[in-house]
Amino acid sequence: DKYRLGAMLVQQPHDVVVVAGQPVTLPCAITGYHGMVLWVKDGLALGVNRDLSGYPRYDVIGDHSKGEYHLLIQRTELADDGSFECQGIQAAIRSRPARLTVLVPPDDPVIIGAPVVSLRAGDPLNLTCHADNAKPAASIIWIRNGEVLNGAMYSKTLLRDGQRESTVSTLYISPSNIESGQRITCRASNKAAPNGKEATVTIDIQHLPLVNLSVEPQPILEGNLVKFHCSAKANPPVTHYRWAKGSSMIRDVLGDSYEVVVDHSFFTEPVSCEVTNALGSTNISRNVDVYFGPRLAAEPQSLQVDLGSDAVFNCAWTGNPSLTIVWMKRGHGVVLSNENTLTLKAVKQEDAGKYVCRAVVPRVGVGEKEVTLTVNGPPTISSTQTQQALYGEKGQIKCFIRSTPPPDRIAWSWKETVLESGTSGRYTVETVSTEEGVISTLTMSNIVPADFQTIYNCTAWNSFGSDTEIIRLKEQGFIQRGSLRLAVIIGVAVGAFLALIVLMGTLGAFCCARLQRSKCRPLPLSSLPAADKWARNKRTARV
C-alpha cells in the first residue's frame, strides 16, 4: 500500500501513427511512485523499469525523480505496430492502451517493360505498374503531359505478414491516342508517402517504313531524263531499298534514288520503290506523265465481206496527252468516224478500197494504219466501150474486170464465136491478173474492115453473178485519111475547071478572029462534056 499511497499517473501514452523508420516516443509519468514500472505490448511485458535489453531499439527515457518512464522507439518497424500500456505494478496503475500504427511507404513503383516500351503501330498500349510492400496499400495514378489518365484497372494483394499490401494498376490506351516518344508516369502514394513515388516509361511506336515516291520533272516528253526519289521514315530504321518497273526488278539500283531516260512504257508500267526495315516492307509505285505520240494498241485488220453485209473495223491507239482518232477512205477527204470502231452498213462494191485509221496527239505526233475492204460480189467490168485499131495491122481490145472472189470464167463473144482463152484463127485471148483486178485482152491479127463493124462482148462470172461489157472497134486514123483523099479530089477538080476556063477563052478568041464577020459567042459551061464529067466526079467523091 505504501506504493499506492500518493501515486498518480500524470502522463500516459496515446494513439499515434508513425512512418516506418522514424522514431516515436510513448509518454508515461507516475508521480509519487517508487515501485516497478512495466511497459507492455500486446499483453507482453517488454521489461522492468529502464531495462529493455531484449529490445535494442527500445529505450525508457525521462527524469526518474519525476517518475518519467517514456518509451522511445528508434527507427520504427512494422513489428512495432501494436497496443502499448504503461503499468505501475505495485500501485496497480495502468495507462489506457495506446495504439501505435506503423505506416510503410510503397517500394518504388515499377512499370513492366520500362524504361522504353515498344509496340507496333496500330496496336493498343497496355501498361502495368506495381507498387509493393505498402501499408496501407498504395494508390496508383497514371499521368501524361501533366494530365491524369483515367480508366486504369486496379487490384491489391495482402502479403503474408497480414499488414502490407502490393498494388497493381493496368492502363489501356487505344492506338489512336498514342504517339511515339510520349512519356507516361506511374505515381504510387499512401499515407506514408503522400507525395508519392514515380516511375516513367517512354513509348516507342515501331512501324513499317512510311514512304513517299517523287518523280521530277513531269510531264515530260519521252526520251528525256527523269529522277525518282524514295524518301522513307521508319522505326526501326530502313535496312534496304528495292526498285522495279512493272513486274521487272531493277537490280543495279540499291539506294533511295533512280534516274532513267523514259519512254512511253513508263506511262503504263509504274516504277515502284520497296523499303524494308525489321518489321517488314512498304511498296509504293508511280507512273510517269510521259508525253508520247500515237502507238497502236489494237491493230486493225483488213476485211473481206459479202455485198450487202456490214463491215466493222476496230483500231485502238494509245498516246499522251489524249489523242484524236479519225477514220477516212484513202483518196477521200470525208471523216467517217472519230471512234475506235468504223462501221460500214450494207456495203456496196464501190465501198471496196483502202481505209486509214489515223491518230493525232496534239503537238506530239501522228500515226496511221491502213486496211483494205474487199467486197464479195458479182464482177464489175470497166472498159472503154470504143477502142481503136489500124486497118491491116494487129489490133487489141481490153476488158478490165474487178471481181471478189476472182472470176471463175471470162469469155469473149462476137457473131457466133465464143473464145475464153487460147487462139482461134486470127483471134487470141490472154488473161493477166494485177493488184487492181484482171485484164483480159482479145488480140486480132491483120485487121479487116469487117472487124470495125463487129460488136464484141466481154463477160465475166464468179459465184455471185456476172457482168458483160459491149466493146466496139474503130479504125484508127480513118477521118484523117478521108479528109486527105477529099482534098486531093477537090484540088484536081478545081485545077481541071481552071484549065477548062483557059481553054474556053482561047477557043473563043480564036473563033472570033476567024469569024470576024460572024457572031461568035461562048458555049454555056453546062453544055461541055468535060464540065459534066467534073460535076459528076464531084458528086460521087466519098469521105
URPEHU-V23376 format. One line per field, one symbol per residue. ss: DSSP state (~ for helix, > for strand, _ for the rest). burial: 1 if it has 24 or more other ideal C-beta (glycine too) atoms within 12 Angstrom, else 0. Layout:
ss->???
burial->???
This chain:
ss->_______>>>>____>>>>____>>>__>>>_____>>>>>__>>>>>__>______>>>>__~~~_>_>>>>____~~~_>>>>>>>____>>___>>>>>>>_____>>____>>>>>____>>>>>>>>>>>___>>>>>>__>>>___>>>>>>______>>>>>>>>>_~~~_____>>>>>>>>__>>>>>>>>>>>>>>>>>>>>>>>>___>>___>>>>>>>>>>>____>>>>>>__>>>______>>>>>___~~~~__>>>>>>>__>>>>>>>___>>>>>>>>>____>>>>____>>>>_>>>>>__>>>>>>>_____>>>___>>>>____~~~_>>>>>>>>>___>>>>>>>>>>>>>>>>>____>>>>_____>>>>>>>>>>____>>>>>>__>>>__>>>__>>>>>>>____>>>>>>>____~~~~~_>>>>>>>>__>>>>>>>>>>>__~~~~~~~~~~~~~~~~~~~~~~~~~~~~~~~~~~~~~__________~~~_~~~~~~~~~~~~___
burial->000000101011100101110011111111101011111110000110110100100111110000111111100111011111111110101110010111111110111001001110100011111111111111111111000010010101000000111111111010000100011111111101100111111111111110101010010111000111110101100100111110000100100101010111011001111110101001010111111111110001001011100010111011110010111110000001100101010010101111111110100110111011111111111010001110000011111111110010111111000011000000101010000011111111001000110101111111000111101011100000000000000000100000010000000000000000000000000000000001000000000
